[in-house]
């Protein structure tokens, strides 16, 4: 029987990563009084959220730092396989910007600017002018989709730290909530609808696991999916940017009680807020062939898949039932579908219940704060 792949077994163990995050949050909290000399203060509950908030008299400011992860290794493999005709670095640029700004908007903050951090194993990486141009073009386009400015960046050559023809792609953003009434405060209520916006595919989380799957199938990244596309090509579909749909919902007066960027920790992220509720999922988005391929060839259980991958849902918002119609109207203007996936119920402790898969994730499976 084929061995089962797990995210932890592939090298990404949140049981090891999350304690460090909590340690860093505790240390960072002790530095917050430094803000007072500017007449500002941290929003304490934002520690452990996807964005960090600072309150000023006029607005809330937000700060996010994020990285692409290992998706560039798939692009590099496909670039070699196609003989240098397609780099996919325009897609990677959008992935990286999306990782940053999709975190930013979970608290209602809109990105003002995004900066790029491109660490290379050697300055020779920039000699491939076509690949470099793809990255620049894709980053500019992603900033346009995110409705923000590209503010600059840094390009260190990390010789001896990063492999010679590899890169570490990341970035940061500053954002603003203005007027303050647009802040998404986590005011979740029983009966709220869970609306999900579909993903384009795997986005930029779970690529370590996806690469492990490629190692065990004939053809690797060139293996065909059920729709005929190459596995590696499908993995490189760029991440949707959800800034526009969230901003337009807020402009239309939708009361977004909470928002979740469904990345690491998968559908467990639905219970990121601190209050105890049950997040009951009754409908699932259509499953992209890339997830079918990963589960089949990795012998991956539904619990492992939904606990770590987006499985078709890239972003979720929790809104009053009366606002659902407006959300669906707004989403119709964007290149991804929206659907009511479930609702929220009172509970003695947090949990995510995915009824179509008979799955339940308890509160202790998500320890990010």
N, C-alpha and C positions, 0 to 999 in steps of 0.2 A: 504493500500500500504506500502511496506517495506521502512523504513526510509533510506535516502541516507547517506552513510558514506563519510566523507572527512578526509584528512590528518590532517587538523587543528582541526577538531572535535575529532579526535583520540588522540590529544595531541601534534602534531608537527605543529606549526604555524610559517611559515617563515616570516610572517609579524611581529612577535615578535622577532625572532632570528636574522634576517638580520640587523636591526638597531644596535644591539650590535656588529656585525661583522664590520660594517662601523665605529663605535666608536673606536673599538680596532685598526683598520687600521690607523686611524688618529693619535691616541696616539703613535702607533708603529713607524709611519713615523718620529716623532720628535726625536726618539732615533737613527736614522740611522747614524748621524755623528760619532758615536762611532767606526764605521768600518774603518774610515780614518787612525787611528793610526796603522793599520795593512796593509796599502796600498791597502785597498779594499773599495768597495762602493756598496750600494744596487742598484739593477735594479728597479727603482721607479715604473715602470708600472707593475711589477710583484705583487705588492700589490693588492689583489682582484682576483688574479689568483689562480690556485690550488696548486702552489708551490711558495715559496719565493726564489728569486735569489740574490746572492752576486757575484759581478764581481771582479776577481783578475787579475793580469797581464797575467796569463797563461790559465785561464779557468773561467767558471761560476760555482759556487757552489750552490746547491739547498737544501732546508730544507722543510720537510713536517711532520706534526703531524696529525694523524687521529685515529678514534675509530671505533669499530665494531657496536656500537648502541645496539639494543635490540634483535638481532638475537639469542643470547645465551639463551634467555628465551624459544624460540621455541625448541632449542636442549635439554634443560632441561626437557621440557614437553614430548618430544619424548623419552628421556632416561627413564623417569618414565614409559611411556606407554609400552616400550619394555622390561621392567623388568630388566633394567641395562645391556642389551646385546650390545647396540650400543650407544656411547656417542655423536658422530658427532663432537667432538671437533677438530679432524683433519681438518674437513671442515671449522669450525669457524676460525682456524688458517690461512687457505688460504684466507678466506674472509678478515681478518684483514690486512694481508700483502698486499692483492690486493687493499684494500681501500687506503693504503699508496702509493704504487709504481705506481698504475694507475694514481694517481694525479701527481706524480713526472714527469712522462714521457710526460705530456701535454706540457711542455716547452722544450722537447728534452733532459732533464736531465736523466741520467741513475743512478739507485740506487747503491751506494757503499756498504752501510750496512743498516740493519734494526734492531731496538731494540724493545723488547716487554715490554709492561706495563700491568701487570695482577693484578688488585686490587680485593681482595677477602673479603667477609663478615666475614670470619673466617679462621684461618690457618688450620682448619679441612678439608677445601676443598681439600687440597693436599693429604689427606689420601686415596682418591680414586685413586689408583696408575694407574689403567687402563685409566681413563679419563685424568689424567695428562700426561701419556705417549702418548695418542692420540694427545694432544695439542702440545707437543714437536715434535713428528714425523711430524705433519702437518705443523708446522712452518718451520722446516728444509726443507721440500719438497717445500714449497712456496718460500723460499729464493732461492732454486735451480731454480725454474721456473722464478724467477725475476732476475736471474743471479747476485746475490749479496751475501754478507756475512751476517750472523746473528751475530750482534755485542754485544749482551748482553740484559739487561733489568732490570726490577724492579718488585718486588712482595709484595706490601704492604698489610697488613691485615687491612681492613677499618671497623672494628667492630663498629656497631652503625650507619654507613653511608650506607653500602651495606648490603642487607639481608644475613642471615647467610650462605646459600648454593648458593649464587649468586656470579657472578664476573662482573667486568668492564674490558673489553679487548680492548686494544688500542696499539699504538706504534708510532715510529717516524723513519725518515730516512734522511741520508745525501746523496746527489747525485752530479753528475758532468756533465757538458757539455764541452767536449774536443774532438776535436778542437772547438773553439768558433763558427765556422761557422755552427755547428749543432744546434744552438739555434733556437727554434721555436718562432718567434718574433711576430706572429699575423699579418703577411703580407698578409691578405686576399685580394683576387682580384675577381672582378665580373667574372663569368664563372667558378670559381673553382667547382670541383666536391665534393660532400659530400659522403664520403665512411664510412659506418658503419660496425663495427665488432659485430657480434651477442653476446648477453649475454647468460649465462647458465640458466637464470631464473631471480628471483627477485634481485639477488646479495645481498647487505647488506643495501639497502635503501628501506624504506617503510614497514619495519617489524612491526612498531607500528600499521599501518593501517591493515596489514595482520593478526596480532593477534586479532584485533577487529573483523575482519571477522570470525575468528575461533570461537569466542564467540557466534555467531548467527546461526551456522549451526549444525545439529545433527552430533555427532561424533567429532566435533572440528577438531583438527589437524589430526585425523585419517579418516576424511571424504574423499571419493575417488574423484579424478579428472576424467576428460573425458578419460584419458589414463590408468586409473585403479590405478595409484599410490596414496599413501596417501598424503593429502595436506601438512602436516608437513614435510614429507620426501622431497617433491619437493621444499619446501621453503628452505631447507638446502643444496641444490646443491651448491657447492662452486663457488665463483666468479672467472671468467676467469682473468688471469694475462696477460696483453697486452704488457709487457716490450719487449719481444722478437720480436713481429711483428713490433713495432715502431722502435726499434734499427736496425732491418734488413732492413726496408724501408730506414732509413737514410743512412745505409751503401751502399745500392744500388743507392743512389743519388736522392731519391725521395724528391721533394721540399714540405715538409709539411708546409703549411702556418699557420695552427692552428690545435689544437687537443683538444678534449673534453672528459672528463671522465663523462659519463652520470649516475649521481648518484642523490643526492638530487636536487630538482627542475626539474627532468625529462628532457624532450626534450626542455624545456626552456633554458637549459644549452647551446644549440647550439649557442645562441647569447651572450655568455659570453664576447667575445671580445668587445672592446670599439667602434670600427668603425661601422657606420650605414650601415647594409646590410640586405637584406631579405634572409632567409635561407629556401629555397623552397624544401619541401619533396614530392616526387612523388611516391615512392615505400616504403613499410614498410616490415620489416623482419617478418618471420613467428611468430605467436603469441604462446608463450608457454602456455600450458593448465593452469598453475598456475595463469596467468593473466586473463584468461577467468573466472576462478573460483572466483577470487577476485572481478572482476567487477560484475558478476552475483549475488553473494551472499552479496555483499556490496552495491548493487544498485548504482554503481559508474559510473559517466559519463566519456566519452572519454576525456573531458577537464580536469577533475580531475586526471584521470589515466595518460595521457601523460604529464601532468604538474607536476607530482611528481614521477613517476616510469619510469624504463628504457624501458618497453614495448617491450623487445626483442633486443634492441640496447645497448650494454654495453659501447661502445667507438666509437668515430667518429674522422676522420681526414679530413681536407679540402686540396685538392691538385689540381694542374693544370690538366686539362683533359688529357693531354699527359702523365701523370704519372699514370693514373688509371690502365693500363695494368700491370705495374710493381707491384703496390700495391696488385692486385689480385693474381699475381704469388707468391709473398712473403707470403700472407695470407694462401695460399693453403698448407703451411707447418705446420699450427697450427690447434688445435682442435676446431676451430670455423669458421664459414663462414663469408665472407666479401661480401658486395654488394654496388653498387652505389645507394644511396637513393634519391639523388636530386642534386641541384646546388645552387649557390649563385648569387644573383642579387643586383644591386645598389638600395638603398632606402633612403628616407629622414630620416627615423628612424628605429632602429632595430626591427625585428619581425621574428617569426618563423611561416611558413605556412605549415600545414600538409594537403595536398590536399586530400588524400584518406579518411580522417576523417572530412573534411571541418572545420578544426580548425585553428585558428590564435592566437598566443600569442604575445602581444604587448611588447615593451621594458620595460614599467613600471611594468611588472609582474616578472622581474628578477632584483633585486636591491642588488647585492652582493658586490658592490664597491661604 
